[in-house]
C-alpha cells in the first residue's frame, strides 16, 4: 500500500490533483492512503516551492502543476 500526500493550499490545481490520484488508484485497484497537506511551512520543509506537489512514501515525485494521468499511472505501478 502506498502513502500519498497531495501538497497545496487548496487551489483548483491541488484539488484536481487529489481527485486524479484518487480516480486512477480506484480504476487500477491500487490500495493507497491519500491525504492533503495544506500547511505552507510543512510543504516548504518538504522542498516544494510550487504546488501542487505529490509525495509518495516520503519521496517528492512531482511539483508545480497537475500531473498527467500517465504520470499518475506510472507512480501507481
N, C-alpha and C positions, 0 to 999 in steps of 0.2 A: 504494500500500500504506500502510495506517495503522499507526502505532505506538501501542499501547495499554498503559497501565500500570494495574494494579489496586493501590490503596494500602490497606494494612491489615496488622494484626499477626497474622493467621492465624485470626481468629474465623470462625464459621459464615457470617455475612453476607458476609465478604470472599471466602470460598471459593465461596459461591453466586453472587456477582457475577462472579468469574472464570469459572466454568462457564457462566453465562448468556451472557456476551460471546462466549466460545468457541463455544457452541452456535449462537447467532444468526449469527455470521460464517460458520460452516460451512454452515448452512442457506441463507444468501443467496449463498454462493460468493464471499465477500469475503476477499481476502488481507490478513491482519493479522500483526503481530509483537506477541504478547501476553506480558506479563511481570508479575510481582508485585514490589511494593516493600513490604518488611516492616520496614525500618529506621525507627524512630519519628522521629529527627532529620530524615531525608530527607523524610518525609511532612509534617512541620511546616514545613520550608523551602518546600514547595510551597503552603503556606497552608491545608492541610486539617487541621482540628481533629477532625472527626467522621468515622470510617471506616464503611464502605468509601468510598474515593474512586476516581474514574476520570479518567485523564488521556489525552487523545487528541492526538497530535502536539504534545506540550508544553503543552497547554491543559487546565486542570481543567474538566471538564464536569459533574461530579457529586460530591457528598459527603454522607455521613450516612444510609446505608441502601441496601438493594438496589434498583437502578433497575428500572423496569418493562421488560418485553420490548419494548413500543412505543418507549420511550426509546432502548434499545439499537439497535433497527431504524433509528430516525431518525439516530443517530450514524453508522451504517454505510452510509448512502446515498451 
